[in-house]
Amino acid sequence: MTRWDAETAVVGLGAWGASALWRLASRGVDVIGFERFAPGHALGSSHGHARVLRLACPQHPGLVPLAQRSRELWSEMEDTGQERLLVVCGALTVGTENGPLAGGALRAARAHGVRVRTFSASALRFQYPRHTGVPHRHIGVYEPSAALIRPERAVRTAVALAEEAGARVLADCRVTRVEPVPGGVRLYTAQRPVRVRQVVLTAGAWLTGFLPELPLETVRRPLAWFRPYEPDSGFGPEEFPAFARELEDGRVLWGNGAEGGDGVELGLDDAGVAAKPVDPEDTDRSVTSQDWSEPARILPVRLPGLRPRPTRVALSTRTRTPDGRFLLGRPGGDARLVVAGGENGYGFALAPAIGEALADVVRGDAPATGLGFLSPDRFR
């Protein structure tokens, strides 16, 4: 008779994996978590100064229930872990009314009753004067309930709560191979093989190393901080909320108001080197001027008042899918394997509900919301 080392394993303890470990352990599942680095490391997608939780998810209306449940679970994580993780600040989305960004947020808000406020281009420029060069056909969608999340702190808190609930955690332990065997899975590590009945793969950028057939691509995502020329110049979190702004060429400029001495955090998705695929095994995170020169170039006409040279630059990665939606479920219906990947640059904020959904799949429970549109088999 096969002896199992645990009922379930979670491979990769970034935001999604740490949340899955917490939700599984809190339900009494015998679970073990593997992290090849240390929880809260800076080599994947689950780090940076802040992430934005919007309830009116522009990417797909079906994500709104996940966002709403995540808001509840982030608060529970704060209370239980005695850590401040959420900062309610509101968030602004700017783009065309029928477009994917502002239009998507507006459609999601209407479909699920999320309270938002809309602005015409002229009203937006008046309300938020730091945003200039907004085309007349663009609108603003402001969600007052949106919040910032502290990424590294959140990951470490989720792992700590999982351990308190009975999970075993192996940090600095790389799983090199996942081998399905009759009735379960064998995981190979540098120490010894580990045998479990089910495995949850939440390895982020390293996920294709286990399942190369998944349609995932890892790209570089620079983060840069720009300091205002003048103190008290209207770039604080209250007068300059977190935002995502569609540009005329389809790129998205996003950022958060200035906190502390680093300044305003900004990023430009799909710009220059940020759009180029990278090898996740290359842990070189050195920074060049290419990582910040394009956002800096457009500051004078989009966000005047910020110095063009950043005070700090950091690099993260994001793993994207062809349609911009997550992969979540059992590939091919395999009862031994659950996968979650393709966070597409916005999945961090939904981590607690993603983790809960993964726990539902592992236990065979009915999910709280329909997740068929995230099936990993939709590209087959």
Kinemage of the C-alpha trace (Angstrom):
@kinemage 1
@onewidth
@group {chain A} dominant
@subgroup {mainchain}
@vectorlist {calphas} color= white
{ca met a 1} P 0.000 0.000 0.000
{ca thr a 2} L 1.393 3.421 -0.989
{ca arg a 3} L 2.462 5.657 1.852
{ca trp a 4} L 1.740 9.321 1.186
{ca asp a 5} L 3.841 12.109 2.712
{ca ala a 6} L 0.851 14.468 2.588
{ca glu a 7} L -2.610 14.622 1.146
{ca thr a 8} L -1.829 17.704 -0.958
{ca ala a 9} L 1.232 19.741 -1.966
{ca val a 10} L 1.355 23.341 -3.157
{ca val a 11} L 4.360 24.117 -5.361
{ca gly a 12} L 5.203 27.814 -5.444
{ca leu a 13} L 4.297 30.107 -2.549
{ca gly a 14} L 3.782 33.424 -4.237
{ca ala a 15} L 0.496 35.222 -3.683
{ca trp a 16} L -1.680 32.487 -5.207
{ca gly a 17} L 0.202 29.538 -3.731
{ca ala a 18} L 0.448 31.078 -0.268
{ca ser a 19} L -3.286 31.788 -0.324
{ca ala a 20} L -4.084 28.248 -1.464
{ca leu a 21} L -1.888 26.850 1.320
{ca trp a 22} L -3.716 29.009 3.879
{ca arg a 23} L -7.204 28.094 2.672
{ca leu a 24} L -6.382 24.380 2.483
{ca ala a 25} L -4.784 24.283 5.931
{ca ser a 26} L -7.656 26.268 7.458
{ca arg a 27} L -10.014 23.521 6.249
{ca gly a 28} L -7.958 20.839 7.931
{ca val a 29} L -6.282 19.456 4.801
{ca asp a 30} L -2.918 17.746 5.345
{ca val a 31} L -0.891 20.042 3.087
{ca ile a 32} L 2.766 20.810 2.474
{ca gly a 33} L 4.058 23.901 0.652
{ca phe a 34} L 7.242 24.187 -1.408
{ca glu a 35} L 8.994 27.475 -2.222
{ca arg a 36} L 12.238 27.424 -4.190
{ca phe a 37} L 13.326 30.753 -2.675
{ca ala a 38} L 11.884 32.385 0.454
{ca pro a 39} L 8.271 33.535 0.870
{ca gly a 40} L 7.980 37.159 -0.237
{ca his a 41} L 11.024 37.065 -2.551
{ca ala a 42} L 11.522 39.583 -5.369
{ca leu a 43} L 12.144 37.275 -8.344
{ca gly a 44} L 8.560 36.689 -9.493
{ca ser a 45} L 5.305 38.644 -9.665
{ca ser a 46} L 4.382 38.876 -5.970
{ca his a 47} L 6.440 41.858 -4.922
{ca gly a 48} L 6.696 45.619 -5.296
{ca his a 49} L 5.514 48.592 -3.297
{ca ala a 50} L 1.782 48.053 -3.793
{ca arg a 51} L -0.898 46.283 -5.803
{ca val a 52} L -4.383 47.654 -6.487
{ca leu a 53} L -7.557 45.774 -5.609
{ca arg a 54} L -10.463 46.944 -7.751
{ca leu a 55} L -13.902 45.407 -7.410
{ca ala a 56} L -14.914 46.618 -10.878
{ca cys a 57} L -12.446 44.374 -12.722
{ca pro a 58} L -12.092 45.675 -16.293
{ca gln a 59} L -10.618 42.424 -17.619
{ca his a 60} L -13.801 40.334 -17.296
{ca pro a 61} L -17.088 40.769 -15.382
{ca gly a 62} L -16.756 37.203 -14.100
{ca leu a 63} L -13.797 38.307 -11.974
{ca val a 64} L -15.898 40.670 -9.860
{ca pro a 65} L -17.147 37.951 -7.440
{ca leu a 66} L -13.523 36.879 -6.974
{ca ala a 67} L -12.542 40.473 -6.216
{ca gln a 68} L -15.411 40.865 -3.743
{ca arg a 69} L -14.510 37.650 -1.960
{ca ser a 70} L -10.832 38.652 -1.957
{ca arg a 71} L -11.719 41.884 -0.212
{ca glu a 72} L -13.356 39.874 2.579
{ca leu a 73} L -10.428 37.485 2.847
{ca trp a 74} L -7.784 40.242 2.819
{ca ser a 75} L -9.607 41.765 5.808
{ca glu a 76} L -9.742 38.369 7.514
{ca met a 77} L -6.025 37.913 6.876
{ca glu a 78} L -5.340 41.332 8.410
{ca asp a 79} L -7.383 40.595 11.516
{ca thr a 80} L -6.056 37.083 12.056
{ca gly a 81} L -2.442 37.876 11.220
{ca gln a 82} L -2.415 41.241 13.018
{ca glu a 83} L -0.831 42.878 9.966
{ca arg a 84} L -2.010 45.933 8.068
{ca leu a 85} L -2.246 44.816 4.448
{ca leu a 86} L -4.938 47.052 2.898
{ca val a 87} L -4.926 50.817 2.401
{ca val a 88} L -8.238 52.114 1.025
{ca cys a 89} L -7.353 54.889 -1.419
{ca gly a 90} L -9.749 54.676 -4.369
{ca ala a 91} L -8.663 54.029 -7.945
{ca leu a 92} L -9.155 55.774 -11.267
{ca thr a 93} L -9.438 54.053 -14.645
{ca val a 94} L -9.163 56.170 -17.801
{ca gly a 95} L -9.931 55.201 -21.388
{ca thr a 96} L -12.665 55.069 -24.023
{ca glu a 97} L -16.185 54.293 -22.852
{ca asn a 98} L -16.404 51.197 -25.059
{ca gly a 99} L -12.779 50.180 -24.633
{ca pro a 100} L -11.176 47.398 -22.599
{ca leu a 101} L -10.008 49.489 -19.653
{ca ala a 102} L -12.442 52.209 -18.527
{ca gly a 103} L -15.229 50.622 -20.561
{ca gly a 104} L -14.500 47.242 -19.026
{ca ala a 105} L -14.549 48.687 -15.518
{ca leu a 106} L -17.854 50.432 -16.220
{ca arg a 107} L -19.440 47.246 -17.596
{ca ala a 108} L -18.242 45.193 -14.626
{ca ala a 109} L -19.530 47.806 -12.168
{ca arg a 110} L -22.948 47.905 -13.791
{ca ala a 111} L -23.204 44.118 -13.954
{ca his a 112} L -22.435 43.647 -10.253
{ca gly a 113} L -23.621 46.852 -8.624
{ca val a 114} L -20.169 48.180 -7.731
{ca arg a 115} L -20.359 51.841 -6.796
{ca val a 116} L -18.312 54.017 -9.146
{ca arg a 117} L -18.314 57.597 -10.338
{ca thr a 118} L -17.768 58.522 -13.984
{ca phe a 119} L -16.145 61.654 -15.385
{ca ser a 120} L -16.035 63.146 -18.839
{ca ala a 121} L -12.568 64.094 -20.073
{ca ser a 122} L -13.046 67.747 -19.110
{ca ala a 123} L -14.458 66.860 -15.686
{ca leu a 124} L -11.619 64.430 -15.108
{ca arg a 125} L -9.016 67.077 -15.921
{ca phe a 126} L -10.711 69.425 -13.443
{ca gln a 127} L -11.046 66.843 -10.656
{ca tyr a 128} L -7.545 65.397 -11.152
{ca pro a 129} L -5.456 68.221 -12.616
{ca arg a 130} L -2.238 66.218 -12.525
{ca his a 131} L -3.608 64.109 -15.394
{ca thr a 132} L -3.088 66.123 -18.575
{ca gly a 133} L -3.395 65.283 -22.253
{ca val a 134} L -6.569 63.224 -21.730
{ca pro a 135} L -8.330 62.893 -25.144
{ca his a 136} L -11.849 64.320 -25.251
{ca arg a 137} L -13.352 60.918 -26.101
{ca his a 138} L -11.930 59.295 -22.958
{ca ile a 139} L -13.769 58.961 -19.667
{ca gly a 140} L -12.701 58.364 -16.100
{ca val a 141} L -14.190 55.687 -13.838
{ca tyr a 142} L -13.422 56.252 -10.165
{ca glu a 143} L -13.993 53.470 -7.622
{ca pro a 144} L -13.819 54.832 -4.053
{ca ser a 145} L -13.638 51.382 -2.440
{ca ala a 146} L -10.445 50.341 -4.268
{ca ala a 147} L -7.442 49.640 -2.054
{ca leu a 148} L -3.684 49.156 -2.169
{ca ile a 149} L -2.202 45.878 -0.920
{ca arg a 150} L 1.325 45.410 0.450
{ca pro a 151} L 2.605 42.421 -1.565
{ca glu a 152} L 5.552 40.942 0.331
{ca arg a 153} L 3.880 41.441 3.687
{ca ala a 154} L 0.715 39.804 2.371
{ca val a 155} L 2.544 36.713 1.091
{ca arg a 156} L 4.456 36.226 4.321
{ca thr a 157} L 1.269 36.660 6.369
{ca ala a 158} L -0.597 34.048 4.312
{ca val a 159} L 2.261 31.560 4.743
{ca ala a 160} L 2.419 32.224 8.479
{ca leu a 161} L -1.342 31.714 8.871
{ca ala a 162} L -1.102 28.469 6.890
{ca glu a 163} L 1.612 27.199 9.224
{ca glu a 164} L -0.445 28.157 12.265
{ca ala a 165} L -3.311 26.125 10.791
{ca gly a 166} L -1.087 23.064 10.428
{ca ala a 167} L 0.568 23.357 6.998
{ca arg a 168} L 4.186 22.323 6.608
{ca val a 169} L 6.382 24.745 4.642
{ca leu a 170} L 9.660 23.929 2.938
{ca ala a 171} L 11.373 27.172 1.922
{ca asp a 172} L 14.516 27.273 -0.232
{ca cys a 173} L 13.416 23.899 -1.562
{ca arg a 174} L 13.112 23.563 -5.310
{ca val a 175} L 10.810 20.984 -6.876
{ca thr a 176} L 12.602 19.881 -10.034
{ca arg a 177} L 10.026 17.480 -11.459
{ca val a 178} L 6.392 16.514 -10.972
{ca glu a 179} L 5.630 12.914 -11.933
{ca pro a 180} L 2.048 11.599 -11.939
{ca val a 181} L 1.928 8.070 -10.538
{ca pro a 182} L -1.021 5.738 -9.912
{ca gly a 183} L -3.288 7.414 -7.369
{ca gly a 184} L -1.074 10.438 -6.796
{ca val a 185} L 2.024 12.461 -7.682
{ca arg a 186} L 5.716 12.145 -6.924
{ca leu a 187} L 7.602 15.426 -6.438
{ca tyr a 188} L 11.364 15.418 -6.876
{ca thr a 189} L 13.488 17.733 -4.728
{ca ala a 190} L 17.213 17.924 -3.990
{ca gln a 191} L 16.612 16.102 -0.700
{ca arg a 192} L 14.264 13.262 -1.623
{ca pro a 193} L 11.067 12.479 -3.527
{ca val a 194} L 7.817 13.481 -1.842
{ca arg a 195} L 4.594 11.569 -2.547
{ca val a 196} L 1.180 13.224 -2.344
{ca arg a 197} L -2.300 12.446 -3.600
{ca gln a 198} L -2.741 15.826 -5.298
{ca val a 199} L -0.498 18.724 -6.252
{ca val a 200} L -1.433 22.378 -6.769
{ca leu a 201} L 0.983 24.037 -9.180
{ca thr a 202} L 1.212 27.779 -8.555
{ca ala a 203} L 4.790 28.292 -9.704
{ca gly a 204} L 4.201 31.538 -11.594
{ca ala a 205} L 6.917 32.217 -14.144
{ca trp a 206} L 8.297 28.717 -13.565
{ca leu a 207} L 5.009 26.942 -14.269
{ca thr a 208} L 5.879 25.956 -17.849
{ca gly a 209} L 8.881 24.063 -16.484
{ca phe a 210} L 6.327 21.541 -15.173
{ca leu a 211} L 3.677 21.878 -17.894
{ca pro a 212} L 5.354 23.148 -21.086
{ca glu a 213} L 2.131 22.722 -23.067
{ca leu a 214} L 0.450 25.589 -21.209
{ca pro a 215} L 0.166 28.767 -23.337
{ca leu a 216} L 2.111 30.982 -20.952
{ca glu a 217} L 4.723 33.644 -21.627
{ca thr a 218} L 6.803 35.418 -19.005
{ca val a 219} L 7.726 39.036 -19.638
{ca arg a 220} L 9.745 41.660 -17.857
{ca arg a 221} L 7.817 44.344 -15.952
{ca pro a 222} L 9.812 47.350 -14.707
{ca leu a 223} L 8.554 49.482 -11.813
{ca ala a 224} L 9.899 53.023 -11.392
{ca trp a 225} L 9.400 55.757 -8.801
{ca phe a 226} L 9.460 59.445 -9.784
{ca arg a 227} L 9.674 62.247 -7.259
{ca pro a 228} L 7.701 65.512 -7.702
{ca tyr a 229} L 9.611 68.716 -8.333
{ca glu a 230} L 7.826 70.387 -5.441
{ca pro a 231} L 6.616 68.957 -2.113
{ca asp a 232} L 2.868 69.042 -1.538
{ca ser a 233} L 2.380 69.317 -5.290
{ca gly a 234} L -0.794 67.255 -5.616
{ca phe a 235} L 0.737 63.790 -6.023
{ca gly a 236} L -0.256 62.382 -2.652
{ca pro a 237} L -2.521 59.313 -2.461
{ca glu a 238} L -5.635 61.342 -1.634
{ca glu a 239} L -5.522 63.854 -4.512
{ca phe a 240} L -3.729 61.504 -6.934
{ca pro a 241} L -5.248 58.028 -6.456
{ca ala a 242} L -3.991 54.801 -7.942
{ca phe a 243} L -4.769 54.768 -11.647
{ca ala a 244} L -4.619 52.844 -14.914
{ca arg a 245} L -4.737 55.020 -18.007
{ca glu a 246} L -5.176 53.895 -21.594
{ca leu a 247} L -2.964 55.735 -24.066
{ca glu a 248} L -3.801 56.375 -27.711
{ca asp a 249} L -1.467 53.612 -28.907
{ca gly a 250} L -3.132 50.986 -26.682
{ca arg a 251} L -0.473 50.879 -23.980
{ca val a 252} L -1.460 51.341 -20.356
{ca leu a 253} L 0.218 53.805 -18.007
{ca trp a 254} L -0.452 52.928 -14.402
{ca gly a 255} L 0.697 54.152 -11.025
{ca asn a 256} L 0.105 54.947 -7.369
{ca gly a 257} L 0.292 58.251 -5.498
{ca ala a 258} L 3.479 59.266 -3.715
{ca glu a 259} L 4.103 57.664 -0.328
{ca gly a 260} L 7.330 58.090 1.599
{ca gly a 261} L 10.447 59.441 -0.069
{ca asp a 262} L 10.544 57.419 -3.285
{ca gly a 263} L 7.791 59.334 -5.070
{ca val a 264} L 5.060 58.190 -7.457
{ca glu a 265} L 5.229 54.564 -8.585
{ca leu a 266} L 4.686 54.230 -12.341
{ca gly a 267} L 4.748 51.509 -14.957
{ca leu a 268} L 4.005 51.275 -18.661
{ca asp a 269} L 2.695 47.912 -19.804
{ca asp a 270} L 3.916 46.461 -23.103
{ca ala a 271} L 6.526 49.162 -23.576
{ca gly a 272} L 9.958 48.390 -25.008
{ca val a 273} L 11.792 45.663 -23.100
{ca ala a 274} L 8.763 45.138 -20.851
{ca ala a 275} L 6.995 43.279 -23.665
{ca lys a 276} L 9.872 40.924 -24.465
{ca pro a 277} L 9.726 37.341 -23.182
{ca val a 278} L 12.321 36.438 -20.575
{ca asp a 279} L 13.711 33.194 -19.212
{ca pro a 280} L 12.456 32.832 -15.628
{ca glu a 281} L 15.580 30.883 -14.742
{ca asp a 282} L 17.645 34.011 -15.427
{ca thr a 283} L 17.627 35.711 -12.048
{ca asp a 284} L 19.574 38.755 -13.274
{ca arg a 285} L 17.504 41.737 -12.180
{ca ser a 286} L 19.942 44.459 -13.204
{ca val a 287} L 18.353 47.688 -14.428
{ca thr a 288} L 19.178 49.777 -17.499
{ca ser a 289} L 17.833 53.106 -18.720
{ca gln a 290} L 15.531 51.194 -21.076
{ca asp a 291} L 13.562 50.096 -18.044
{ca trp a 292} L 12.420 53.629 -17.232
{ca ser a 293} L 13.165 55.917 -20.198
{ca glu a 294} L 9.811 55.434 -21.962
{ca pro a 295} L 7.613 56.324 -18.950
{ca ala a 296} L 9.928 59.257 -18.268
{ca arg a 297} L 9.571 60.497 -21.841
{ca ile a 298} L 5.803 60.853 -21.630
{ca leu a 299} L 5.682 62.457 -18.168
{ca pro a 300} L 5.757 66.100 -19.359
{ca val a 301} L 2.589 65.658 -21.441
{ca arg a 302} L 0.756 63.144 -19.226
{ca leu a 303} L 1.830 63.845 -15.648
{ca pro a 304} L 3.700 67.160 -15.530
{ca gly a 305} L 5.325 67.977 -12.224
{ca leu a 306} L 7.347 64.778 -11.836
{ca arg a 307} L 11.101 64.721 -12.251
{ca pro a 308} L 12.059 62.744 -15.394
{ca arg a 309} L 14.756 60.678 -13.685
{ca pro a 310} L 13.503 58.009 -11.256
{ca thr a 311} L 14.602 57.748 -7.664
{ca arg a 312} L 14.334 53.959 -7.772
{ca val a 313} L 13.709 51.214 -10.331
{ca ala a 314} L 12.793 47.593 -9.624
{ca leu a 315} L 11.973 44.669 -11.861
{ca ser a 316} L 9.255 42.079 -11.615
{ca thr a 317} L 7.877 39.566 -14.064
{ca arg a 318} L 4.369 38.821 -15.202
{ca thr a 319} L 3.096 35.686 -16.838
{ca arg a 320} L 0.493 36.231 -19.530
{ca thr a 321} L -1.925 34.125 -21.538
{ca pro a 322} L -3.098 34.746 -25.132
{ca asp a 323} L -6.522 36.031 -24.011
{ca gly a 324} L -5.402 37.870 -20.865
{ca arg a 325} L -7.317 35.570 -18.479
{ca phe a 326} L -6.025 33.232 -15.790
{ca leu a 327} L -5.582 29.476 -16.048
{ca leu a 328} L -7.316 27.735 -13.147
{ca gly a 329} L -8.458 24.134 -12.860
{ca arg a 330} L -7.499 20.552 -13.640
{ca pro a 331} L -5.699 20.192 -17.010
{ca gly a 332} L -7.365 17.396 -18.931
{ca gly a 333} L -9.523 16.620 -15.900
{ca asp a 334} L -6.598 14.917 -14.125
{ca ala a 335} L -7.729 14.250 -10.541
{ca arg a 336} L -4.125 14.418 -9.321
{ca leu a 337} L -3.281 17.853 -10.666
{ca val a 338} L -4.573 21.407 -10.122
{ca val a 339} L -2.974 24.371 -11.860
{ca ala a 340} L -3.226 28.151 -11.483
{ca gly a 341} L -1.183 30.561 -13.586
{ca gly a 342} L -1.195 33.452 -16.013
{ca glu a 343} L -1.767 36.304 -13.576
{ca asn a 344} L -1.370 38.761 -16.493
{ca gly a 345} L -0.194 41.591 -14.278
{ca tyr a 346} L -3.443 41.979 -12.320
{ca gly a 347} L -3.907 38.666 -10.514
{ca phe a 348} L -2.176 39.514 -7.236
{ca ala a 349} L -5.134 41.409 -5.783
{ca leu a 350} L -7.432 38.413 -6.317
{ca ala a 351} L -5.055 35.983 -4.608
{ca pro a 352} L -7.153 35.070 -1.527
{ca ala a 353} L -10.206 34.146 -3.609
{ca ile a 354} L -8.006 32.312 -6.125
{ca gly a 355} L -6.513 30.357 -3.228
{ca glu a 356} L -9.989 29.547 -1.920
{ca ala a 357} L -11.097 28.429 -5.380
{ca leu a 358} L -8.062 26.149 -5.606
{ca ala a 359} L -8.958 24.665 -2.228
{ca asp a 360} L -12.496 24.047 -3.534
{ca val a 361} L -11.095 22.194 -6.552
{ca val a 362} L -8.783 20.076 -4.403
{ca arg a 363} L -11.591 19.074 -2.049
{ca gly a 364} L -14.186 18.593 -4.776
{ca asp a 365} L -16.384 21.351 -3.356
{ca ala a 366} L -18.602 23.468 -5.557
{ca pro a 367} L -16.888 26.833 -6.166
{ca ala a 368} L -18.614 29.942 -4.878
{ca thr a 369} L -18.645 31.410 -8.394
{ca gly a 370} L -18.463 30.020 -11.917
{ca leu a 371} L -14.872 29.648 -13.084
{ca gly a 372} L -15.362 27.869 -16.393
{ca phe a 373} L -14.050 30.879 -18.304
{ca leu a 374} L -10.671 30.306 -16.613
{ca ser a 375} L -10.347 26.616 -17.559
{ca pro a 376} L -6.773 25.659 -18.513
{ca asp a 377} L -8.247 23.458 -21.279
{ca arg a 378} L -9.832 26.321 -23.209
{ca phe a 379} L -6.847 26.556 -25.573
{ca arg a 380} L -6.824 22.845 -26.448
